[in-house]
Amino acid sequence: MRTRKPVGQGGMRERVEIPVGSVADEALGWTEQHALDLGESALDAMLHRAVRKALEDASPAIPAGRVFEDLWLFHAERLNAAGRA
């Protein structure tokens, strides 16, 4: 039965062994969850700003067919540039 788990923070520190269920394990779990929540809150705020800006934009709408045509052409150019077309 495994009683320890490796923990690392994206290469910021070397991996360490923390006993599962220990106070350090719980604190690290809370810290990681808090960081994820902060990141999610920041992403939500950014998306809300982008949507608000788009809704307040008075410029004429671009037809969906034109948008998809432009995306298809953009993708085709990228494939050609990479030699994969």
Secondary structure, DSSP 8 states (H G I E B T S, - for coil): ---EEEE--TTSS--EEEETTSHHHHHHHHHHHHHHHHHHHHHHHHHHHHHHHHHH--S----HHHHHHHHHHHHHHHHHHTT--
